[in-house]
Amino acid sequence: MLKERMNKIAVCVITFQRIDGLRKLLLSLTETTSTADSTRSPSVVDIFVIDNDPKGSAEALCKHFEKNVIYLHEPQQGIPFARNAALEATINNYDYLCFIDDDEWPSSQWLASLTTTIETSRADAVMGPVVPVYPENCPQWIIKGSFFERTRRKTGERMDRGASNNVMLRADFLRRTGLRFNETLRFTGGSDTYFFQAAIAEKIHIVWCNEAEVFEDIPRHRMTVKWLIQRSFRAGNTLSLCDQLRDPSLKTKVIRLFKGGGRCILVLLALPFALFFGQIRLIKLVLAGVKGLGSLAGMIGFRYEEYAPKRLHKNT
């Protein structure tokens, strides 16, 4: 009898000066990868850590782990440079690629669930949920408002968007399309948004896997209205930038004008009634308006560079 072929899986972690978070993630990954052979096909798993710190601060930590933790240094700062370095190092030698953030850690069945779903669905990509983990004495308005909660779906449900915080990609698709992360978005964020927009244009088949959970620590400094406003502005700004990178025509600008401007107008119309909303609804109203402003700012060429070196230590 012929020996069953082994899947080769590369788990890719982009990191920048998050040593404690990276240590927690690597400890969890080295345990989680041992369960990957419970899928339909046995698997060989390597963990790639791409360090985007010019000083290479994660190298010493990576040396303490097993031989399947592979350290790569991408000194050119910018998330898309590090993500592209991960692709270049893996797509020709692996069947599947996973991305997980350095402030997350996976459930015990994370990798097995992703692999089973991508094989049974024959999808090009599988996404899973990111579950927020709050510190003790977290403000109740944060929890009640679900400001860090993400929509969950049924396993196998088809997706029309994607992100790099919990995803498995079929390497064949990446080799065939030659897709890469857009390096002009190096400090704005949104390079994964643009990547999946381009992938959808290439007819990528993305499905959801509700069992493939990863958990994200929510640091206390993010639990402020100011931080939520900054993140909403950035979200609107990067959506606008991504739209214009894909299609810089006047039509795109007009559509973005109506979307961003329409959101701002609706918020302004609702403000006179804000006293009746309560704290959480009022905050969500403000965030909706700020997202519209970010979109309009992007339309006229303004780039909010949340991940620029001067901001990195404040916003990680």
C-alpha positions, 0 to 999 in steps of 0.5 A: 500500500502506498504511504499517504502523502503528508500535508505541509503547513506553514504557520506564519507570525508577523511580529514587532516588539511583542516579546511577551505576546509572541512567547505566549503564542509560540508556546501555544502553537508548539502544542497545537501543531501536534494535533494537526495530524487528527485531520483527514490527512497527516501533516507536517507543520513549521512555524515561521516567525517574521520579525519586522523589528530592525533590531531583530528583537525576537531572534533570541526568543525563537532560538529557545523553541523546537526546530520547527520554529523558523526565524526570519528577519525582515528589517524593512519596516511595514506589515506588508513587507513582512507578510510578503517575506512570509509568502516568499519563504513558504509558498513553493514548499508548503501546501497550506499557509496560515497567518495568526497575529502575535497578540493572539493564541490558538485553541487546541483544535485550531489547526486541525479544524482549519485543515479539515475544513479546507480539505472537505470544502476544497476552498482556497482559504478558510477563516476562523473567529477571533475571540476577545479576552478582556482583563480583570475589571474591564469597563462594562460599557466595553463588554456590553457594547461588543466593541471588540466582538466579531461576527461569527458564522456557520462552518462552511459558510462562504465569505466575501471578504478576508483578513490575516488574523486567523486564516489558512490559504491554499498555496496552489492559489497563491502560486497560480495568481502571484498575489502579494500584499501591497507595500504602499500600505506599509504603515496605514494597515489594510494591506490584508484588506487589499490582498483579499479584495484582489483575491476575490477578483481572482475568484478565490473561494473563502469559507468560514470555520467556526471551530478554529478559534483564536483568542486575542488579549485586549490591552487596557489602553485600547478600552477608551473612546479615544482609541476606538475613534482612532481605529474607526477613522483608520478603518474608513481611511484604509477602505478608501485607500484600498478602493482607489488602489484597485480602481483609481477612476472618478467612479471610485471617488464618487462612490466613496464620496457617497458612502463616506459622506452619506454616513456622516450626514446620517450621523449629523441628522441623528445627533439631535436625538443623542440624549435619548440614545444612552452611552453605548449607542452614542459612542457607536454613532460617533464611531460611525461618523468618524469612519465616514470622515476617515473614508472622505479623508482617504478619498482626497489623499490623506493617509492615516499611518497608524503603524508608522514608527513614531506611532508603533509604541503607542498603538500596539 
